[in-house]
């Protein structure tokens, strides 16, 4: 399993987000996480990349254990992950190209490989002509594609996406989901949280977070 929750508990005060929760994902899987607003989807995703740690229970992801999380191991884990944030979190003072390239720079990639890899990703996402543009000049869809590019530029095993279509119109949302499906077909696992059932492709597994538990659900197509 690329991701495994075993008896995980997490709460904010008396508000339980996870209550003895189990969850697992296989390599290359595409999983949707649904649930009503405020149920804790974003908290769950933060647990997946060790931005938060469980109060009890065990989380293992890409061979790393939350019990052994440290200042050294967490950056190593995140080299194997890509995260697409709900509010993009693009660096406003860097170009589209630089928003992707710095991920590879901090991991010690040589300059030529950085240029080739970033330009290949931007080309796949239809952004190569915007490589010198700054985020504030981009449309919402272009910003989201840039955020996706940043998440996949280091060829992660798993991409975690938090409401990636939340601020987009239906046509752009459909385009973004198609991009994630294309990434998944190349072997990268995808965990995508959403409250918008309209974007869900029933070919993926669908899980619901409710009352502290995560269970698989079926949605009629």
ABEGO torsion letter per residue (X at the ends): XABBBBGBBBBBEABBABBGBBBBBBBGBBBBBBEBBGAGAAAAAAAAAGABBBABEBBBBGGBBAAABBAAAAAAAAAABBBBBAAGGBBAABBAAAAAAAAAAAAGBBAAAAAAAAAAAAAAAGAAAAAABBAAABBAAAAAAAAAAAAAAAGBABBBBBGAAAABBAAAAAAAAAAAAAAAAAGBBBBBBBABAAABBAABBBBBBBGGBBBBBBBBX
